[in-house]
Amino acid sequence: MSTAAASGGGWLSSLVDAVVALMDVIGPYGAGIAIAAENVFPPLPSEAILPMAGLAAQRGSFALWEAILWTTVGSLTGALLLYGIGAWFGLERLRRIADRMPLVKVQDVDRTVAWFDRHGGKAVFFGRFIPIFRSLISIPAGVVRMPLWRFALLTTLGSLIWNTAFVLVGWYLGESWHIVAPYMDTFQNVVLVAVAAAVAVFLFIRIRAHLRTRRNGSVD
């Protein structure tokens, strides 16, 4: 069940092969461990791991429902770990750090918290369908102490939909599952470019405002 041919080799394919080998050894629990690791380490692609779990289920290594169940348990476990990190970090500590960082203001943190209070539930649920964000969104949820039951429920529902879709891809496509990989790679690259562009715009606006403030101060 090697992914090297599909993903073109390299460290990422080797990493995926390692977690797939774990799946072969301990069954659906290995798939759950792999997806939990994917939540904590976003570059590990669930889009590759989940179809492999479906393929293993098709081959009879374990049942289809076991693949879906344990990958969802893995998603929730990884998300809860990041939630815990965010809760340990805390809002006041984040404010203090923001106050010391160049180009960042405490008001930025407060606005983000206010936004999360209004839209946090949607962000947690729909964030499960977006690469990178499905991991990172758990941290601010912990920082603002979203009720744990609500976070767990929304994470479970979103992860169940995402995991089921990709496990079924592996189940139905079998050995040809990798034909969808290029489309998911394109989607993930679009997300990364959009994030990079947003960061670049933020930095441009803040640097320009900082320079303007310094220039006006010099004139005064």
Salt bridges, closest charged atoms under 4 A:
GLU38 OE2 - ARG134 NE 2.96
GLU47 OE2 - ARG134 NH2 3.00
GLU92 OE2 - ARG95 NH1 2.69
ASP108 OD1 - ARG111 NH2 2.62
ASP108 OD1 - ARG206 NH2 2.67
ASP110 OD1 - ARG95 NE 2.66
GLU175 OE2 - ARG59 NH2 2.33
